[in-house]
Amino acid sequence: MTNLIDSLTGRTVRMVRTGAEVTVGRRLGAGGQGVVYEATLGSRPLALKWLRGGPRIEQQRASIDQLITRGQPHPAFTWPIDMVAADGWSGFGYLMPLLDKQKFTSLAAMLNSPDQPSFRVLVTISRELVDAFAALHGSGLCYRDINFGNLQVDVDRAEVAIIDIDNVGIDGADVFVRGTPRFMAPEIVRGDSLPCTVTDLYSLSVLLFHLFMHGHPLEGSRTDSSYNWSAAHISESDMALLHYGIEPVFVYDPKDLSNRPLPGDAVEVWWQIYPQFLQRVFERAFTTGIWDASLSGRVTEGVWRRTLARLADCISQCPHCRAARFWDPHVPDRKCWNCRAAAPRPPLLEVHNQQIVLSEGAPITSHHLSRDKNYRRAIGVVEAHPNRPGALVVRNLSRRPWHIRPVGEEPKTVDPNQRMAVRAMTVDFGPIGRDGPVEGRIHDGADDIRGAQG
């Protein structure tokens, strides 16, 4: 069978819906289910995945065909474009977009790289993942196998690509994969449930924990000691069932301290860097969310989206060592993780009940002003002051003038592409969409401000 499939290179296959001919190029890789090739449709580069024949091949074929009919729910998915026909070859194939390997790399490679992405890139990548799975689930589909191996990232553009779409299906439909160990929801590990939207939510939380904390949420001192003690007594599969299915304990469970991270573990280091509101969401995901396998028990994409938007707005910079850090509204006097120096409260822009830290590189986005979930369109950006070291300015990137009223000064106008020095003031950003004029207030770090954002 392998030799037969290898013979696809250099052959021509036909698209089922359009009848167009596609030329098959070199083999890119192979796995348990099939083989992936480069392919070209005219001058357009594509990827062709050919799935080997098997006992459920017809169900798989029908599932992929249904996904093509439904259409792509989010640009992050390398969604099937069309089925292909190849007379005389067992199995079936389908075409999908070809990722640019010069831009995209595996998520695991990104996390293992000595050059880690900035906090802004990390938050943006996480938000893209959340948005993609929200769109998938909103269309009535589930992914079933969220894990590192199915995700590619373009770090420079903070974009994600979700591959292996043949895992996707309708809740309650035929299941061809149960998931990847260590990412599966406890009820799947125990054999009590099959993959569905609710189990996807658990796997998504595990993935996000890895992204931010560089470790697994259930692997701590208890897990480590039991593996050491039981290595000669209990099989590896039984241990996995125990720790990930029957008796899972979150490493930062507020009531059960038995599975805290080992001293020096990466999770122990990274956990202290993030604001309390992010820690609390992870606590919910791996306490209530472990045992309550429902949409109300698990952390949904909506909660993650709001949390990640808030996290992006808390990115700051230590004034002493210049390390990137997070301003925590609940622990405003937290010391810098890098130099351990106390940092003053950073200047904040308050608009629509949001508090946005004004640090170099911070964007003021369309979402900040109009709540439209457009996090990539910048209305303004914070820059270093050209003449005063340590001071900041905000550049107007919009097409409208801003009208500002600095404390103790005459009102001024900031035209498009002009800059204003950061200081205590009121900013009229002008009419935004249907909401009319939007007004914000900058607090320069010396005046009082309300505590945590709502």
Secondary structure in CASP SS format (residue, H / E / C, confidence):
PFRMAT SS
TARGET T0000
AUTHOR 0000-0000-0000
METHOD secondary structure of the structure
MODEL  1
M C 1.00
T H 1.00
N H 1.00
L H 1.00
I H 1.00
D H 1.00
S C 1.00
L C 1.00
T C 1.00
G C 1.00
R C 1.00
T E 1.00
V E 1.00
R E 1.00
M E 1.00
V C 1.00
R C 1.00
T C 1.00
G C 1.00
A C 1.00
E E 1.00
V E 1.00
T E 1.00
V E 1.00
G E 1.00
R E 1.00
R E 1.00
L E 1.00
G E 1.00
A E 1.00
G C 1.00
G C 1.00
Q C 1.00
G E 1.00
V E 1.00
V E 1.00
Y E 1.00
E E 1.00
A E 1.00
T E 1.00
L E 1.00
G C 1.00
S C 1.00
R E 1.00
P E 1.00
L E 1.00
A E 1.00
L E 1.00
K E 1.00
W E 1.00
L E 1.00
R C 1.00
G C 1.00
G C 1.00
P C 1.00
R C 1.00
I H 1.00
E H 1.00
Q H 1.00
Q H 1.00
R H 1.00
A H 1.00
S H 1.00
I H 1.00
D H 1.00
Q H 1.00
L H 1.00
I H 1.00
T H 1.00
R H 1.00
G C 1.00
Q C 1.00
P C 1.00
H C 1.00
P C 1.00
A C 1.00
F E 1.00
T C 1.00
W C 1.00
P C 1.00
I C 1.00
D E 1.00
M E 1.00
V E 1.00
A E 1.00
A C 1.00
D C 1.00
G C 1.00
W C 1.00
S C 1.00
G C 1.00
F E 1.00
G E 1.00
Y E 1.00
L E 1.00
M E 1.00
P E 1.00
L C 1.00
L C 1.00
D C 1.00
K C 1.00
Q C 1.00
K C 1.00
F C 1.00
T E 1.00
S E 1.00
L H 1.00
A H 1.00
A H 1.00
M H 1.00
L H 1.00
N H 1.00
S C 1.00
P C 1.00
D C 1.00
Q C 1.00
P C 1.00
S C 1.00
F H 1.00
R H 1.00
V H 1.00
L H 1.00
V H 1.00
T H 1.00
I H 1.00
S H 1.00
R H 1.00
E H 1.00
L H 1.00
V H 1.00
D H 1.00
A H 1.00
F H 1.00
A H 1.00
A H 1.00
L H 1.00
H H 1.00
G H 1.00
S C 1.00
G C 1.00
L E 1.00
C E 1.00
Y C 1.00
R C 1.00
D C 1.00
I C 1.00
N C 1.00
F H 1.00
G H 1.00
N H 1.00
L E 1.00
Q E 1.00
V E 1.00
D E 1.00
V C 1.00
D C 1.00
R C 1.00
A C 1.00
E E 1.00
V E 1.00
A E 1.00
I E 1.00
I C 1.00
D C 1.00
I H 1.00
D H 1.00
N H 1.00
V C 1.00
G E 1.00
I E 1.00
D C 1.00
G C 1.00
A C 1.00
D C 1.00
V C 1.00
F C 1.00
V C 1.00
R C 1.00
G C 1.00
T C 1.00
P C 1.00
R C 1.00
F C 1.00
M C 1.00
A C 1.00
P H 1.00
E H 1.00
I H 1.00
V H 1.00
R C 1.00
G C 1.00
D C 1.00
S C 1.00
L C 1.00
P C 1.00
C C 1.00
T H 1.00
V H 1.00
T H 1.00
D H 1.00
L H 1.00
Y H 1.00
S H 1.00
L H 1.00
S H 1.00
V H 1.00
L H 1.00
L H 1.00
F H 1.00
H H 1.00
L H 1.00
F H 1.00
M H 1.00
H C 1.00
G C 1.00
H C 1.00
P C 1.00
L C 1.00
E C 1.00
G C 1.00
S H 1.00
R H 1.00
T H 1.00
D H 1.00
S H 1.00
S H 1.00
Y H 1.00
N H 1.00
W H 1.00
S H 1.00
A C 1.00
A C 1.00
H C 1.00
I C 1.00
S C 1.00
E H 1.00
S H 1.00
D H 1.00
M H 1.00
A H 1.00
L H 1.00
L H 1.00
H H 1.00
Y H 1.00
G H 1.00
I H 1.00
E C 1.00
P C 1.00
V C 1.00
F C 1.00
V C 1.00
Y C 1.00
D C 1.00
P C 1.00
K C 1.00
D C 1.00
L C 1.00
S C 1.00
N C 1.00
R C 1.00
P C 1.00
L C 1.00
P C 1.00
G C 1.00
D C 1.00
A H 1.00
V H 1.00
E H 1.00
V H 1.00
W H 1.00
W H 1.00
Q C 1.00
I C 1.00
Y C 1.00
P C 1.00
Q H 1.00
F H 1.00
L H 1.00
Q H 1.00
R H 1.00
V H 1.00
F H 1.00
E H 1.00
R H 1.00
A H 1.00
F C 1.00
T C 1.00
T H 1.00
G H 1.00
I H 1.00
W H 1.00
D C 1.00
A C 1.00
S C 1.00
L C 1.00
S C 1.00
G C 1.00
R C 1.00
V C 1.00
T C 1.00
E H 1.00
G H 1.00
V H 1.00
W H 1.00
R H 1.00
R H 1.00
T H 1.00
L H 1.00
A H 1.00
R H 1.00
L H 1.00
A H 1.00
D C 1.00
C C 1.00
I E 1.00
S E 1.00
Q E 1.00
C C 1.00
P C 1.00
H C 1.00
C C 1.00
R C 1.00
A C 1.00
A E 1.00
R E 1.00
F E 1.00
W C 1.00
D C 1.00
P C 1.00
H C 1.00
V C 1.00
P C 1.00
D C 1.00
R C 1.00
K E 1.00
C C 1.00
W C 1.00
N C 1.00
C C 1.00
R C 1.00
A C 1.00
A E 1.00
A C 1.00
P C 1.00
R C 1.00
P C 1.00
P C 1.00
L E 1.00
L E 1.00
E E 1.00
V E 1.00
H C 1.00
N C 1.00
Q E 1.00
Q E 1.00
I E 1.00
V E 1.00
L C 1.00
S C 1.00
E C 1.00
G C 1.00
A C 1.00
P E 1.00
I E 1.00
T E 1.00
S H 1.00
H H 1.00
H H 1.00
L H 1.00
S H 1.00
R C 1.00
D C 1.00
K C 1.00
N C 1.00
Y C 1.00
R C 1.00
R C 1.00
A E 1.00
I E 1.00
G E 1.00
V E 1.00
V E 1.00
E E 1.00
A E 1.00
H C 1.00
P C 1.00
N C 1.00
R C 1.00
P C 1.00
G C 1.00
A C 1.00
L E 1.00
V E 1.00
V E 1.00
R E 1.00
N E 1.00
L C 1.00
S C 1.00
R C 1.00
R C 1.00
P C 1.00
W E 1.00
H E 1.00
I E 1.00
R E 1.00
P E 1.00
V C 1.00
G C 1.00
E C 1.00
E C 1.00
P C 1.00
K E 1.00
T E 1.00
V E 1.00
D C 1.00
P C 1.00
N C 1.00
Q C 1.00
R E 1.00
M E 1.00
A E 1.00
V C 1.00
R C 1.00
A C 1.00
M E 1.00
T E 1.00
V E 1.00
D E 1.00
F E 1.00
G E 1.00
P E 1.00
I C 1.00
G C 1.00
R C 1.00
D C 1.00
G C 1.00
P E 1.00
V E 1.00
E E 1.00
G E 1.00
R E 1.00
I E 1.00
H E 1.00
D C 1.00
G C 1.00
A C 1.00
D C 1.00
D C 1.00
I C 1.00
R C 1.00
G C 1.00
A C 1.00
Q C 1.00
G C 1.00
END
